[in-house]
Amino acid sequence: MPHARVADVPIEHRAAFSLAEVAGLTGLSISGLYLLIGRGQLRSIRVGGRRLVPREALEELLTNRKPPVSVAATLSTKRKQEGAP
């Protein structure tokens, strides 16, 4: 079975999007997306060397729903509150 190129997969069937795709779909900059990811406001996953945003995470962002709190985001927030770097 041949490999499907991203351009061949309709957007409604995509499970995840690259940051460049999310930027194009939302009008946000890639650096702005990284800020949202760092603040825990946008969930993303790493696959190899790529960072992808799951469809559900993009929908959460666009509908202003809160993403599930991750352990990493909780630890990061706790460290900042305690004054740790």
A tleap script that builds the chain and sets N, CA, C and O, in Angstrom:
source leaprc.protein.ff14SB
mol = sequence {
  NMET PRO HIE ALA ARG VAL ALA ASP VAL PRO
  ILE GLU HIE ARG ALA ALA PHE SER LEU ALA
  GLU VAL ALA GLY LEU THR GLY LEU SER ILE
  SER GLY LEU TYR LEU LEU ILE GLY ARG GLY
  GLN LEU ARG SER ILE ARG VAL GLY GLY ARG
  ARG LEU VAL PRO ARG GLU ALA LEU GLU GLU
  LEU LEU THR ASN ARG LYS PRO PRO VAL SER
  VAL ALA ALA THR LEU SER THR LYS ARG LYS
  GLN GLU GLY ALA CPRO
}
set mol.1.N position { 0.844 -1.172 0.000 }
set mol.1.CA position { 0.000 0.000 0.000 }
set mol.1.C position { 0.890 1.235 0.000 }
set mol.1.O position { 1.767 1.348 0.857 }
set mol.2.N position { 0.698 2.159 -0.925 }
set mol.2.CA position { 1.552 3.348 -0.994 }
set mol.2.C position { 1.294 4.290 0.178 }
set mol.2.O position { 0.202 4.334 0.744 }
set mol.3.N position { 2.311 5.020 0.509 }
set mol.3.CA position { 2.242 6.006 1.589 }
set mol.3.C position { 1.408 7.198 1.128 }
set mol.3.O position { 1.617 7.698 0.022 }
set mol.4.N position { 0.472 7.662 1.947 }
set mol.4.CA position { -0.347 8.834 1.610 }
set mol.4.C position { 0.398 10.103 2.000 }
set mol.4.O position { 0.909 10.218 3.114 }
set mol.5.N position { 0.453 11.040 1.084 }
set mol.5.CA position { 1.047 12.338 1.394 }
set mol.5.C position { 0.031 13.172 2.160 }
set mol.5.O position { -1.176 12.972 2.022 }
set mol.6.N position { 0.525 14.113 2.973 }
set mol.6.CA position { -0.361 14.956 3.772 }
set mol.6.C position { -1.365 15.669 2.882 }
set mol.6.O position { -2.540 15.777 3.234 }
set mol.7.N position { -0.914 16.155 1.735 }
set mol.7.CA position { -1.812 16.883 0.841 }
set mol.7.C position { -2.944 15.997 0.335 }
set mol.7.O position { -3.991 16.506 -0.066 }
set mol.8.N position { -2.752 14.680 0.347 }
set mol.8.CA position { -3.777 13.749 -0.123 }
set mol.8.C position { -4.834 13.442 0.937 }
set mol.8.O position { -5.893 12.902 0.617 }
set mol.9.N position { -4.554 13.782 2.194 }
set mol.9.CA position { -5.471 13.466 3.288 }
set mol.9.C position { -6.324 14.696 3.580 }
set mol.9.O position { -5.789 15.740 3.954 }
set mol.10.N position { -7.649 14.591 3.414 }
set mol.10.CA position { -8.512 15.749 3.699 }
set mol.10.C position { -8.363 16.195 5.145 }
set mol.10.O position { -8.154 15.376 6.040 }
set mol.11.N position { -8.471 17.493 5.366 }
set mol.11.CA position { -8.241 18.069 6.696 }
set mol.11.C position { -9.168 17.463 7.744 }
set mol.11.O position { -8.775 17.325 8.903 }
set mol.12.N position { -10.378 17.105 7.365 }
set mol.12.CA position { -11.315 16.539 8.345 }
set mol.12.C position { -10.931 15.133 8.780 }
set mol.12.O position { -11.491 14.617 9.747 }
set mol.13.N position { -9.984 14.498 8.082 }
set mol.13.CA position { -9.535 13.155 8.452 }
set mol.13.C position { -8.177 13.152 9.157 }
set mol.13.O position { -7.675 12.092 9.532 }
set mol.14.N position { -7.590 14.317 9.334 }
set mol.14.CA position { -6.277 14.405 9.971 }
set mol.14.C position { -6.408 14.249 11.479 }
set mol.14.O position { -7.308 14.823 12.091 }
set mol.15.N position { -5.514 13.475 12.074 }
set mol.15.CA position { -5.515 13.263 13.521 }
set mol.15.C position { -4.665 14.302 14.241 }
set mol.15.O position { -4.894 14.590 15.415 }
set mol.16.N position { -3.674 14.870 13.533 }
set mol.16.CA position { -2.767 15.843 14.147 }
set mol.16.C position { -2.238 16.772 13.062 }
set mol.16.O position { -2.297 16.469 11.870 }
set mol.17.N position { -1.717 17.920 13.513 }
set mol.17.CA position { -1.225 18.943 12.597 }
set mol.17.C position { 0.151 19.429 13.044 }
set mol.17.O position { 0.449 19.459 14.238 }
set mol.18.N position { 0.980 19.805 12.087 }
set mol.18.CA position { 2.271 20.408 12.420 }
set mol.18.C position { 2.022 21.821 12.941 }
set mol.18.O position { 0.932 22.367 12.768 }
set mol.19.N position { 3.029 22.409 13.576 }
set mol.19.CA position { 2.872 23.773 14.068 }
set mol.19.C position { 2.655 24.755 12.920 }
set mol.19.O position { 1.904 25.719 13.065 }
set mol.20.N position { 3.307 24.519 11.780 }
set mol.20.CA position { 3.109 25.391 10.627 }
set mol.20.C position { 1.663 25.308 10.138 }
set mol.20.O position { 1.071 26.318 9.757 }
set mol.21.N position { 1.104 24.110 10.151 }
set mol.21.CA position { -0.294 23.950 9.739 }
set mol.21.C position { -1.240 24.633 10.721 }
set mol.21.O position { -2.198 25.287 10.310 }
set mol.22.N position { -0.972 24.482 12.021 }
set mol.22.CA position { -1.811 25.124 13.039 }
set mol.22.C position { -1.718 26.643 12.890 }
set mol.22.O position { -2.722 27.346 13.006 }
set mol.23.N position { -0.514 27.143 12.634 }
set mol.23.CA position { -0.346 28.582 12.433 }
set mol.23.C position { -1.175 29.049 11.239 }
set mol.23.O position { -1.838 30.083 11.312 }
set mol.24.N position { -1.141 28.302 10.153 }
set mol.24.CA position { -1.905 28.661 8.975 }
set mol.24.C position { -3.404 28.587 9.197 }
set mol.24.O position { -4.150 29.414 8.672 }
set mol.25.N position { -3.853 27.609 9.965 }
set mol.25.CA position { -5.282 27.438 10.221 }
set mol.25.C position { -5.828 28.481 11.187 }
set mol.25.O position { -6.992 28.870 11.085 }
set mol.26.N position { -5.000 28.936 12.123 }
set mol.26.CA position { -5.480 29.831 13.182 }
set mol.26.C position { -5.083 31.293 12.990 }
set mol.26.O position { -5.709 32.189 13.555 }
set mol.27.N position { -4.055 31.529 12.203 }
set mol.27.CA position { -3.545 32.895 12.068 }
set mol.27.C position { -2.567 33.262 13.165 }
set mol.27.O position { -2.109 34.403 13.227 }
set mol.28.N position { -2.240 32.321 14.027 }
set mol.28.CA position { -1.252 32.562 15.083 }
set mol.28.C position { 0.142 32.293 14.543 }
set mol.28.O position { 0.302 31.544 13.579 }
set mol.29.N position { 1.149 32.896 15.156 }
set mol.29.CA position { 2.528 32.639 14.739 }
set mol.29.C position { 3.037 31.357 15.388 }
set mol.29.O position { 2.501 30.905 16.400 }
set mol.30.N position { 4.064 30.786 14.801 }
set mol.30.CA position { 4.661 29.581 15.377 }
set mol.30.C position { 5.254 29.891 16.746 }
set mol.30.O position { 5.136 29.083 17.667 }
set mol.31.N position { 5.887 31.044 16.888 }
set mol.31.CA position { 6.448 31.394 18.206 }
set mol.31.C position { 5.325 31.575 19.226 }
set mol.31.O position { 5.495 31.230 20.396 }
set mol.32.N position { 4.191 32.104 18.803 }
set mol.32.CA position { 3.032 32.221 19.696 }
set mol.32.C position { 2.508 30.865 20.107 }
set mol.32.O position { 2.084 30.670 21.246 }
set mol.33.N position { 2.539 29.920 19.169 }
set mol.33.CA position { 2.110 28.554 19.495 }
set mol.33.C position { 3.049 27.929 20.516 }
set mol.33.O position { 2.598 27.252 21.440 }
set mol.34.N position { 4.368 28.154 20.356 }
set mol.34.CA position { 5.312 27.635 21.348 }
set mol.34.C position { 5.048 28.233 22.727 }
set mol.34.O position { 5.188 27.543 23.737 }
set mol.35.N position { 4.667 29.510 22.779 }
set mol.35.CA position { 4.331 30.129 24.067 }
set mol.35.C position { 3.111 29.450 24.686 }
set mol.35.O position { 3.099 29.152 25.880 }
set mol.36.N position { 2.094 29.208 23.877 }
set mol.36.CA position { 0.903 28.527 24.380 }
set mol.36.C position { 1.234 27.120 24.873 }
set mol.36.O position { 0.711 26.675 25.894 }
set mol.37.N position { 2.096 26.431 24.147 }
set mol.37.CA position { 2.515 25.088 24.559 }
set mol.37.C position { 3.272 25.162 25.888 }
set mol.37.O position { 3.025 24.371 26.798 }
set mol.38.N position { 4.185 26.112 25.986 }
set mol.38.CA position { 4.973 26.276 27.215 }
set mol.38.C position { 4.124 26.618 28.427 }
set mol.38.O position { 4.452 26.230 29.548 }
set mol.39.N position { 3.038 27.340 28.208 }
set mol.39.CA position { 2.132 27.716 29.299 }
set mol.39.C position { 1.121 26.625 29.619 }
set mol.39.O position { 0.342 26.754 30.564 }
set mol.40.N position { 1.131 25.548 28.834 }
set mol.40.CA position { 0.177 24.471 29.053 }
set mol.40.C position { -1.201 24.767 28.485 }
set mol.40.O position { -2.167 24.078 28.815 }
set mol.41.N position { -1.306 25.790 27.627 }
set mol.41.CA position { -2.592 26.155 27.048 }
set mol.41.C position { -2.877 25.426 25.739 }
set mol.41.O position { -4.007 25.438 25.250 }
set mol.42.N position { -1.856 24.794 25.174 }
set mol.42.CA position { -2.012 24.023 23.943 }
set mol.42.C position { -1.211 22.736 24.093 }
set mol.42.O position { 0.009 22.764 24.249 }
set mol.43.N position { -1.912 21.612 24.044 }
set mol.43.CA position { -1.221 20.329 24.139 }
set mol.43.C position { -0.553 20.003 22.817 }
set mol.43.O position { -1.074 20.321 21.748 }
set mol.44.N position { 0.598 19.371 22.901 }
set mol.44.CA position { 1.289 18.905 21.704 }
set mol.44.C position { 2.025 17.625 22.040 }
set mol.44.O position { 2.207 17.280 23.208 }
set mol.45.N position { 2.445 16.927 20.997 }
set mol.45.CA position { 3.203 15.697 21.187 }
set mol.45.C position { 4.441 15.753 20.316 }
set mol.45.O position { 4.461 16.422 19.283 }
set mol.46.N position { 5.475 15.042 20.744 }
set mol.46.CA position { 6.693 14.926 19.935 }
set mol.46.C position { 6.698 13.552 19.296 }
set mol.46.O position { 6.512 12.536 19.965 }
set mol.47.N position { 6.913 13.539 18.006 }
set mol.47.CA position { 7.050 12.294 17.265 }
set mol.47.C position { 8.354 12.408 16.505 }
set mol.47.O position { 8.452 13.143 15.523 }
set mol.48.N position { 9.357 11.674 16.967 }
set mol.48.CA position { 10.687 11.849 16.389 }
set mol.48.C position { 11.144 13.274 16.625 }
set mol.48.O position { 11.159 13.741 17.764 }
set mol.49.N position { 11.514 13.962 15.573 }
set mol.49.CA position { 11.945 15.352 15.694 }
set mol.49.C position { 10.844 16.360 15.433 }
set mol.49.O position { 11.105 17.561 15.365 }
set mol.50.N position { 9.609 15.884 15.285 }
set mol.50.CA position { 8.497 16.777 14.964 }
set mol.50.C position { 7.608 17.016 16.166 }
set mol.50.O position { 7.442 16.146 17.021 }
set mol.51.N position { 7.043 18.204 16.216 }
set mol.51.CA position { 6.045 18.514 17.236 }
set mol.51.C position { 4.711 18.616 16.521 }
set mol.51.O position { 4.559 19.371 15.561 }
set mol.52.N position { 3.749 17.846 17.002 }
set mol.52.CA position { 2.421 17.822 16.395 }
set mol.52.C position { 1.363 18.228 17.410 }
set mol.52.O position { 1.515 18.000 18.610 }
set mol.53.N position { 0.301 18.828 16.916 }
set mol.53.CA position { -0.827 19.214 17.756 }
set mol.53.C position { -1.994 18.297 17.402 }
set mol.53.O position { -2.487 18.332 16.274 }
set mol.54.N position { -2.440 17.478 18.353 }
set mol.54.CA position { -3.588 16.617 18.081 }
set mol.54.C position { -4.834 17.455 17.769 }
set mol.54.O position { -5.005 18.556 18.293 }
set mol.55.N position { -5.686 16.921 16.920 }
set mol.55.CA position { -6.925 17.608 16.531 }
set mol.55.C position { -7.705 18.081 17.763 }
set mol.55.O position { -8.192 19.211 17.791 }
set mol.56.N position { -7.825 17.221 18.778 }
set mol.56.CA position { -8.593 17.565 19.975 }
set mol.56.C position { -7.993 18.773 20.684 }
set mol.56.O position { -8.724 19.615 21.205 }
set mol.57.N position { -6.656 18.860 20.706 }
set mol.57.CA position { -5.991 19.982 21.366 }
set mol.57.C position { -6.261 21.284 20.616 }
set mol.57.O position { -6.451 22.332 21.234 }
set mol.58.N position { -6.279 21.220 19.298 }
set mol.58.CA position { -6.587 22.408 18.498 }
set mol.58.C position { -8.030 22.838 18.743 }
set mol.58.O position { -8.312 24.029 18.877 }
set mol.59.N position { -8.934 21.878 18.800 }
set mol.59.CA position { -10.337 22.202 19.075 }
set mol.59.C position { -10.503 22.808 20.463 }
set mol.59.O position { -11.293 23.735 20.638 }
set mol.60.N position { -9.762 22.293 21.464 }
set mol.60.CA position { -9.804 22.857 22.817 }
set mol.60.C position { -9.352 24.314 22.795 }
set mol.60.O position { -9.970 25.172 23.426 }
set mol.61.N position { -8.284 24.584 22.075 }
set mol.61.CA position { -7.759 25.946 21.993 }
set mol.61.C position { -8.782 26.877 21.339 }
set mol.61.O position { -9.028 27.978 21.833 }
set mol.62.N position { -9.370 26.440 20.240 }
set mol.62.CA position { -10.275 27.299 19.484 }
set mol.62.C position { -11.634 27.481 20.149 }
set mol.62.O position { -12.321 28.469 19.890 }
set mol.63.N position { -12.026 26.546 20.995 }
set mol.63.CA position { -13.302 26.682 21.697 }
set mol.63.C position { -13.097 27.184 23.122 }
set mol.63.O position { -14.037 27.254 23.913 }
set mol.64.N position { -11.848 27.533 23.433 }
set mol.64.CA position { -11.493 28.095 24.738 }
set mol.64.C position { -11.785 27.131 25.888 }
set mol.64.O position { -12.097 27.553 27.002 }
set mol.65.N position { -11.679 25.831 25.601 }
set mol.65.CA position { -11.815 24.845 26.665 }
set mol.65.C position { -10.437 24.630 27.278 }
set mol.65.O position { -9.420 24.728 26.592 }
set mol.66.N position { -10.414 24.343 28.547 }
set mol.66.CA position { -9.146 24.098 29.216 }
set mol.66.C position { -8.636 22.707 28.882 }
set mol.66.O position { -9.388 21.736 28.967 }
set mol.67.N position { -7.352 22.596 28.499 }
set mol.67.CA position { -6.794 21.265 28.268 }
set mol.67.C position { -6.572 20.553 29.599 }
set mol.67.O position { -6.467 21.203 30.640 }
set mol.68.N position { -6.499 19.234 29.573 }
set mol.68.CA position { -6.195 18.510 30.806 }
set mol.68.C position { -4.840 18.957 31.347 }
set mol.68.O position { -3.905 19.174 30.576 }
set mol.69.N position { -4.733 19.094 32.638 }
set mol.69.CA position { -3.477 19.526 33.252 }
set mol.69.C position { -2.492 18.372 33.217 }
set mol.69.O position { -2.783 17.276 33.695 }
set mol.70.N position { -1.313 18.631 32.640 }
set mol.70.CA position { -0.289 17.593 32.583 }
set mol.70.C position { 0.602 17.690 33.803 }
set mol.70.O position { 0.665 18.733 34.454 }
set mol.71.N position { 1.278 16.621 34.108 }
set mol.71.CA position { 2.209 16.606 35.233 }
set mol.71.C position { 3.329 17.603 34.982 }
set mol.71.O position { 3.738 18.309 35.904 }
set mol.72.N position { 3.836 17.679 33.757 }
set mol.72.CA position { 4.928 18.600 33.443 }
set mol.72.C position { 4.498 20.044 33.646 }
set mol.72.O position { 5.254 20.841 34.201 }
set mol.73.N position { 3.298 20.392 33.205 }
set mol.73.CA position { 2.818 21.764 33.379 }
set mol.73.C position { 2.631 22.085 34.850 }
set mol.73.O position { 2.923 23.197 35.289 }
set mol.74.N position { 2.145 21.117 35.614 }
set mol.74.CA position { 1.950 21.316 37.049 }
set mol.74.C position { 3.289 21.534 37.749 }
set mol.74.O position { 3.409 22.424 38.591 }
set mol.75.N position { 4.291 20.732 37.408 }
set mol.75.CA position { 5.616 20.876 38.015 }
set mol.75.C position { 6.243 22.210 37.631 }
set mol.75.O position { 6.845 22.879 38.470 }
set mol.76.N position { 6.103 22.599 36.367 }
set mol.76.CA position { 6.664 23.857 35.903 }
set mol.76.C position { 6.046 25.030 36.656 }
set mol.76.O position { 6.758 25.936 37.090 }
set mol.77.N position { 4.732 25.016 36.811 }
set mol.77.CA position { 4.035 26.085 37.532 }
set mol.77.C position { 4.458 26.111 38.989 }
set mol.77.O position { 4.662 27.184 39.557 }
set mol.78.N position { 4.590 24.940 39.598 }
set mol.78.CA position { 4.973 24.854 41.003 }
set mol.78.C position { 6.385 25.396 41.192 }
set mol.78.O position { 6.645 26.114 42.157 }
set mol.79.N position { 7.303 25.060 40.278 }
set mol.79.CA position { 8.677 25.559 40.374 }
set mol.79.C position { 8.714 27.074 40.262 }
set mol.79.O position { 9.449 27.732 40.998 }
set mol.80.N position { 7.923 27.638 39.341 }
set mol.80.CA position { 7.894 29.096 39.166 }
set mol.80.C position { 7.384 29.768 40.417 }
set mol.80.O position { 7.902 30.808 40.822 }
set mol.81.N position { 6.352 29.174 41.049 }
set mol.81.CA position { 5.786 29.743 42.277 }
set mol.81.C position { 6.780 29.678 43.422 }
set mol.81.O position { 6.772 30.531 44.310 }
set mol.82.N position { 7.636 28.664 43.402 }
set mol.82.CA position { 8.627 28.508 44.460 }
set mol.82.C position { 9.893 29.303 44.174 }
set mol.82.O position { 10.791 29.368 45.014 }
set mol.83.N position { 9.971 29.916 42.976 }
set mol.83.CA position { 11.135 30.716 42.626 }
set mol.83.C position { 12.283 29.938 42.023 }
set mol.83.O position { 13.370 30.487 41.849 }
set mol.84.N position { 12.073 28.675 41.701 }
set mol.84.CA position { 13.131 27.875 41.079 }
set mol.84.C position { 13.232 28.204 39.591 }
set mol.84.O position { 12.233 28.593 38.986 }
set mol.85.N position { 14.426 28.055 38.981 }
set mol.85.CA position { 14.586 28.356 37.558 }
set mol.85.C position { 13.865 27.371 36.660 }
set mol.85.O position { 13.913 27.502 35.437 }
savepdb mol mol.pdb
quit
